[in-house]
Each structure stands twice: as C-alpha cells, then as structure tokens.
Amino acid sequence: MAQRPKAIITCAPTGAIHTPSMSPHLPVTADEIAQASIEAARAGAAILHLHARDPKDGRPSQDPDLFRPFLSKIKAATDAVINITTGGSPHMSVEERMRPATTFKPELASLNMGSMNFGLFPMLERFKSFEHEWEREHLENSRNLIFKNTFADIENILKLGNANGTRFEFECYDVSHLNNLRHFLDRGLVQAPVFVQTVFGILGGIGADPEDLMHMRRTAARLFGDRFEWSILGTGRNQLPLGTIGAAMGAHVRVGLEDSLWIGPGRLAASSAEQVLRIRAVLEALNIDIATPAEAREILGLKGAANVDF
C-alpha cells in the first residue's frame, strides 16, 4: 500500500470567537499566548495560527504591538510555522484586520474567502455570566453582523500577501467560498498548492454533519484537482469527530482553543496542547505520520522563517 502524505497539525491557541469568561484556560496576555503556542508546537503542531488580545480585558485586537512580544518568543523557542490572522474579529474593518500581516510579513496568513453572517449569539445560551461587559455585547451584536470580505477586499489582501511572499490558509466556511477561491486561482492571484481550510459549524456557514464535510471535499476536489492541500476545522464539539473523519480521508487537521474550548463532553480543555496531543493520538492510531514544521513548509511551498519581519 502506498504511503499517504504526512498530516499537518495546525493549532490556534486563542482567537476572537470565545471570550475570557468562557474558560480559565483561554490565553489572553502575550506571555500566555506564547506559552500556549510553544506547548502546542512541542506537542506536535507544525503551524501556529495566531491572534492577539488586549491584556487588560481579553478583547480581540489587531494592534501589531500586541503581536510583537509573543511572535518573538515563539520564534525563539520553536521552528513552527507562524500563521497570522487577517480575520481578526468580525467587528473590525478590513484595514484593521490586515495590520499584523502587513507589518510582520509572515510565511502564512489566514484569509476568509467571502463575506458572511457570523452568528456567535447562540453561545449566550450556554454562558450566562461574564466578567467584562464587552463579552456579552460581542456575542449579542453578532445577530446583526456581517463579516466583510468582498472580492475587492480579498484581492487587496492577496496582492499585499503576494508582495511580501506570504502564502495563505484559505478559510472556507461554505461551498461559495471554494468557488471564490477558484476565481482567484484562475486569475493568477493565488498559486498552487492551495491550502484550503474547510470550516464547519459556524452559524452562517456550512453545518457540521459528515455529509457537509463530504460535500466540501467533493467540491474542492472538482475545483482544484491535485492543486490543493485540504485541512479540517470543526468548531466546538465537532473538532475531534470531523478532524478524525477528514484525516482518514487524507486531510490535514486544525485544533486549538480558538475553535473549541472542549476536550470531551462537558470537560474544558486545559490547553491547546492537550487538543494537539488528542488529535495526534488519533492520527497515529490511523498510522498517519505527523508533519514537522520543515515538512509543512515543503508541502505548502512556504518562504521560510528567515524571511519574515519579526
């Protein structure tokens, strides 16, 4: 039997969806984000997908000065590929969301492939008490919120990234996003191999049933043929089940407290590293080898850690 390619584990240790009151384990300060990232890399994550937060109240922030301290610490301690978000928070402007990636010129940056409703308000049914008032407002305001990434926005982000040698983790929340990505590939603004991160379970995007995963996989295969690398991001309780299904079909996987606070039914994950170790155990049980950072760079065609501005 031919050996399948190695699986890349991406870890996103914090983000803009969950708020600090939801879990005592969610990293907020630069030191906490750096520690969580380094632990995840040591557990087996080849790529670290990074957001920043205001250390005073945990509010999501795209201020480059809040990224700088943990970027330098992570780079000094690991060889992991550092992936800087351009998604930021749905409440931010495109210009605000792009500031860290344009400042630091990373090997990899995330890119949401379309405008969409981004409903976080269902989490108000689970979480009732918040330390900071912004947290409740953050969730409640998502009832009337559109995450904006127009074709013009995406084109501008791609041109900025291409000029800096930054490649992208293309976050596709629905089938339309895959078609948008094919549009930019056809125009030459995206180059193969295309790193497709299919996202399941966000209200406003595709659901999290295995049939949804299969539909996204079939569509991506039809649109991109052998020119893409496929990865699975299941939100909340879908993280491990969908990651397992996808991995068995040849996908890379993404875990971390940005995407899910849980390690099992009713049990909060103590860290993103715990989630990395769990999905690593699944991959190893399936006889799937884990990609190192150097192997991830080769698979995705990245420019290398020596060519970033941090």
C-alpha positions as CSV (number, residue, x, y, z in Angstrom):
1,M,0.0,0.0,0.0
2,A,1.4,3.4,-1.0
3,Q,2.2,5.6,2.0
4,R,0.0,8.7,2.3
5,P,1.4,12.2,2.7
6,K,2.1,13.4,6.2
7,A,-0.6,15.3,8.1
8,I,0.0,18.8,9.2
9,I,-1.5,19.8,12.6
10,T,-2.4,23.4,12.8
11,C,-3.1,24.8,16.3
12,A,-5.0,28.1,17.0
13,P,-4.4,28.8,20.8
14,T,-6.7,31.8,21.1
15,G,-8.9,33.9,18.8
16,A,-11.8,36.3,18.5
17,I,-14.8,33.9,19.0
18,H,-14.6,32.8,22.6
19,T,-14.2,35.3,25.4
20,P,-12.1,35.0,28.6
21,S,-15.1,34.3,30.9
22,M,-15.9,31.1,29.0
23,S,-12.7,29.3,30.1
24,P,-9.9,30.0,32.6
25,H,-7.6,28.3,30.2
26,L,-8.0,30.7,27.3
27,P,-4.7,32.6,26.8
28,V,-5.0,36.4,26.9
29,T,-1.7,38.1,27.6
30,A,1.4,37.9,25.4
31,D,3.1,35.6,27.8
32,E,0.1,33.3,28.0
33,I,-0.3,33.2,24.2
34,A,3.5,32.5,23.8
35,Q,3.4,29.7,26.4
36,A,0.3,28.1,24.9
37,S,1.8,28.2,21.4
38,I,5.2,26.8,22.4
39,E,3.5,24.0,24.3
40,A,1.3,23.2,21.2
41,A,4.3,23.1,19.0
42,R,6.1,20.8,21.3
43,A,3.0,18.6,21.3
44,G,3.2,18.3,17.5
45,A,1.6,21.3,15.9
46,A,3.6,22.3,12.8
47,I,1.6,25.5,12.3
48,L,0.5,28.1,14.9
49,H,-2.5,30.2,13.8
50,L,-2.2,33.4,16.0
51,H,-4.5,36.2,17.2
52,A,-3.8,38.8,19.9
53,R,-5.9,40.1,22.7
54,D,-5.8,43.3,24.9
55,P,-4.2,42.1,28.1
56,K,-6.4,44.3,30.2
57,D,-9.8,42.7,29.3
58,G,-9.1,40.0,26.7
59,R,-10.7,41.9,23.9
60,P,-9.5,40.8,20.4
61,S,-7.0,43.2,18.9
62,Q,-5.1,43.5,15.7
63,D,-2.6,46.0,17.2
64,P,0.8,44.9,15.9
65,D,2.4,46.0,19.2
66,L,0.3,43.3,21.0
67,F,1.6,40.6,18.5
68,R,5.3,41.5,18.6
69,P,6.1,40.2,22.1
70,F,4.7,36.7,21.6
71,L,5.9,36.4,18.0
72,S,9.5,36.9,19.0
73,K,9.2,34.4,21.9
74,I,7.5,31.7,19.8
75,K,10.1,32.1,17.0
76,A,12.9,31.9,19.5
77,A,11.6,28.7,21.1
78,T,10.2,26.7,18.2
79,D,10.6,26.1,14.5
80,A,6.8,26.1,14.0
81,V,5.3,28.0,11.0
82,I,3.7,31.2,12.3
83,N,0.4,32.0,10.7
84,I,-1.0,35.4,11.4
85,T,-4.7,36.0,11.2
86,T,-6.2,38.5,8.7
87,G,-9.7,37.5,10.1
88,G,-9.1,39.3,13.4
89,S,-12.7,39.8,14.6
90,P,-15.9,40.2,12.6
91,H,-16.3,43.6,14.3
92,M,-13.1,45.0,12.7
93,S,-12.5,46.8,9.4
94,V,-10.5,45.1,6.7
95,E,-7.7,47.6,7.1
96,E,-7.5,46.9,10.9
97,R,-7.5,43.2,10.3
98,M,-4.6,43.4,7.9
99,R,-2.2,45.4,10.1
100,P,-0.3,42.5,11.7
101,A,0.2,40.5,8.5
102,T,1.5,43.6,6.6
103,T,3.8,44.6,9.5
104,F,5.4,41.2,10.1
105,K,5.3,39.6,6.6
106,P,4.7,36.0,7.9
107,E,5.2,32.8,6.0
108,L,1.5,32.2,6.2
109,A,-1.7,34.2,7.0
110,S,-5.3,33.2,7.2
111,L,-7.9,34.6,4.7
112,N,-11.6,34.2,4.9
113,M,-12.9,33.6,1.4
114,G,-16.1,35.7,1.5
115,S,-18.5,37.9,3.3
116,M,-20.9,36.1,5.6
117,N,-23.3,36.2,8.5
118,F,-21.2,35.2,11.6
119,G,-23.5,34.2,14.4
120,L,-21.9,33.8,17.8
121,F,-25.0,34.7,19.8
122,P,-26.1,31.1,20.4
123,M,-23.3,30.8,22.9
124,L,-25.3,33.1,25.1
125,E,-27.5,30.1,25.8
126,R,-24.5,28.2,27.4
127,F,-22.6,31.1,29.0
128,K,-24.6,33.4,31.3
129,S,-22.1,35.3,33.4
130,F,-19.3,37.5,32.0
131,E,-16.5,39.3,33.8
132,H,-16.4,42.1,31.1
133,E,-19.4,43.8,29.5
134,W,-17.8,43.7,26.1
135,E,-18.1,39.9,26.1
136,R,-21.9,39.9,26.2
137,E,-22.0,42.7,23.6
138,H,-19.6,40.8,21.4
139,L,-21.9,37.8,21.2
140,E,-25.2,39.7,21.2
141,N,-24.2,42.0,18.4
142,S,-23.4,39.1,16.1
143,R,-27.2,38.8,15.5
144,N,-26.8,41.8,13.1
145,L,-23.3,41.3,11.9
146,I,-21.8,40.6,8.5
147,F,-18.1,39.6,8.3
148,K,-17.0,41.6,5.3
149,N,-14.6,40.3,2.8
150,T,-15.7,41.4,-0.6
151,F,-14.0,40.4,-3.9
152,A,-12.2,43.8,-3.8
153,D,-11.1,43.1,-0.1
154,I,-9.8,39.7,-0.9
155,E,-8.0,40.9,-4.0
156,N,-6.2,43.6,-1.9
157,I,-5.3,41.2,0.8
158,L,-3.9,38.7,-1.8
159,K,-1.8,41.4,-3.5
160,L,-0.4,42.6,-0.2
161,G,0.5,39.0,0.8
162,N,1.9,38.1,-2.6
163,A,4.2,41.2,-2.5
164,N,5.6,40.0,0.9
165,G,5.9,36.4,-0.1
166,T,3.2,35.4,2.4
167,R,1.0,32.5,1.4
168,F,-2.5,31.9,2.8
169,E,-4.6,29.5,4.8
170,F,-7.8,29.9,2.9
171,E,-10.7,29.6,5.4
172,C,-13.7,28.3,3.5
173,Y,-16.9,28.4,5.6
174,D,-19.2,27.2,2.7
175,V,-19.2,26.0,-0.8
176,S,-19.4,29.5,-2.2
177,H,-16.0,30.2,-0.6
178,L,-14.5,27.4,-2.6
179,N,-15.8,28.9,-5.8
180,N,-14.5,32.3,-4.8
181,L,-11.1,30.7,-4.3
182,R,-11.2,29.1,-7.7
183,H,-12.0,32.5,-9.2
184,F,-8.8,34.0,-7.7
185,L,-6.7,30.9,-8.7
186,D,-7.9,31.3,-12.3
187,R,-6.9,35.0,-12.2
188,G,-3.4,34.1,-11.1
189,L,-3.7,35.9,-7.7
190,V,-3.4,32.5,-5.9
191,Q,-0.8,30.0,-6.7
192,A,-0.9,26.2,-6.1
193,P,-0.6,24.4,-3.8
194,V,-3.7,26.0,-2.3
195,F,-4.1,25.4,1.4
196,V,-7.8,25.0,1.9
197,Q,-9.1,25.1,5.5
198,T,-12.7,23.9,5.4
199,V,-14.6,25.3,8.4
200,F,-17.6,23.5,9.8
201,G,-20.2,24.5,12.4
202,I,-20.3,28.3,12.5
203,L,-23.8,29.7,12.3
204,G,-23.9,31.4,8.9
205,G,-21.6,28.9,7.3
206,I,-22.0,25.2,6.3
207,G,-23.1,22.8,9.0
208,A,-21.0,20.1,10.8
209,D,-22.6,16.9,9.6
210,P,-20.3,14.4,8.0
211,E,-22.3,14.9,4.8
212,D,-21.3,18.6,4.9
213,L,-17.7,17.5,5.1
214,M,-18.1,15.2,2.2
215,H,-19.8,17.9,0.1
216,M,-17.0,20.3,0.7
217,R,-14.4,17.7,-0.1
218,R,-16.1,16.7,-3.3
219,T,-16.4,20.3,-4.4
220,A,-12.8,21.2,-3.6
221,A,-11.6,18.1,-5.5
222,R,-13.6,19.1,-8.5
223,L,-12.4,22.7,-8.4
224,F,-8.8,22.2,-7.6
225,G,-7.9,18.7,-8.6
226,D,-4.4,17.9,-7.3
227,R,-3.5,21.5,-6.7
228,F,-4.7,21.8,-3.1
229,E,-3.9,20.7,0.4
230,W,-7.1,20.1,2.4
231,S,-7.5,20.7,6.1
232,I,-10.4,20.3,8.5
233,L,-11.6,22.7,11.2
234,G,-14.5,21.5,13.2
235,T,-15.9,24.1,15.7
236,G,-16.9,23.2,19.3
237,R,-17.7,19.6,19.9
238,N,-17.2,18.9,16.2
239,Q,-13.4,19.4,16.4
240,L,-12.3,15.9,17.1
241,P,-15.0,13.9,15.2
242,L,-14.7,15.8,11.9
243,G,-10.9,16.0,12.3
244,T,-10.9,12.2,12.6
245,I,-13.1,11.7,9.5
246,G,-11.1,14.1,7.5
247,A,-7.8,12.7,8.5
248,A,-8.9,9.2,7.5
249,M,-9.7,10.7,4.1
250,G,-6.3,12.4,3.7
251,A,-6.9,15.8,5.3
252,H,-4.7,17.9,7.5
253,V,-6.3,19.0,10.8
254,R,-6.6,22.1,12.9
255,V,-7.3,22.2,16.6
256,G,-6.9,24.8,19.4
257,L,-8.9,26.9,21.9
258,E,-9.9,29.4,19.2
259,D,-12.0,26.7,17.6
260,S,-13.2,24.7,20.6
261,L,-12.9,25.1,24.3
262,W,-13.5,21.4,24.9
263,I,-11.6,18.1,25.2
264,G,-14.6,15.9,25.8
265,P,-18.3,16.1,26.7
266,G,-18.7,18.8,29.4
267,R,-15.0,19.0,30.0
268,L,-13.0,22.1,29.2
269,A,-9.6,21.5,27.6
270,A,-6.8,22.6,29.9
271,S,-4.8,23.8,26.9
272,S,-4.5,23.8,23.2
273,A,-1.6,21.4,23.6
274,E,-4.0,18.9,25.2
275,Q,-6.1,19.1,22.0
276,V,-3.0,18.7,19.8
277,L,-2.0,15.5,21.7
278,R,-5.5,14.1,21.4
279,I,-5.7,14.6,17.6
280,R,-2.1,13.4,17.3
281,A,-3.1,10.2,19.1
282,V,-5.9,9.8,16.6
283,L,-3.6,10.3,13.6
284,E,-1.1,7.8,15.0
285,A,-3.8,5.3,15.6
286,L,-4.7,5.6,11.9
287,N,-1.0,5.1,11.0
288,I,-0.7,8.6,9.7
289,D,2.7,10.3,10.2
290,I,2.8,13.8,11.6
291,A,4.5,16.5,9.5
292,T,7.3,18.5,11.1
293,P,7.5,22.3,10.6
294,A,10.1,21.7,7.9
295,E,7.9,19.2,6.1
296,A,4.9,21.6,6.4
297,R,6.9,24.3,4.7
298,E,7.8,22.0,1.9
299,I,4.2,20.7,1.5
300,L,2.8,24.3,1.4
301,G,5.6,25.9,-0.5
302,L,6.4,28.5,2.2
303,K,9.3,31.0,2.1
304,G,10.9,30.0,5.4
305,A,11.2,31.5,8.8
306,A,14.3,33.5,7.9
307,N,12.2,35.7,5.5
308,V,9.7,37.2,8.0
309,D,9.9,40.6,9.7
310,F,9.9,39.5,13.4
